[in-house]
Amino acid sequence: MLFYNTSLHFLCFSVFLSSFLLNTITQFCSSLCTMVWMKIIQ
């Protein structure tokens, strides 16, 4: 039972962490693309 609880917590933590990382990477990429686009336009 303890093992099941631990694995469930680990799973939730993994999902949370991956979504957080994905969000961060997406924001970083969009800001980077914006910078590059501004440089191209000028």
N, C-alpha and C positions, 0 to 999 in steps of 0.2 A: 504494500500500500504506500509506503514511504517512497519507494522507488518511482511508483506511478505519479505521485504528487510532484516529485522532483523533476521528472521528465516533462510533465505538463508545464511546470513553471519555466523550465528551460526552453520549451517550445514557444511559449508566450513571449519570453524575453527575446528569443531569436527573431520572431516575427516583428516585434517592436523595434529592435535594433536595425534590422534590415530595412524596414520602412523608413526609419529615421535617416539611415545612410542614403537610401534612394532619394529621399526628399532633399537632403543636403547636396548630393551630387547633381540633382536636377537643377536646383537653384544656382549652383556654381556654374554649370554648363550654360544656363540661360544668360547669366550675367557676362560670362566670357563671350558668348555669341554676340551679345549686345555691344560689348566693347569692340570686338573685331568688326562688326557691322558699321559702327560709328567711324572707325578708322578708314574703312573702305569708302564710306560716303564722302568723307572730307577730302 
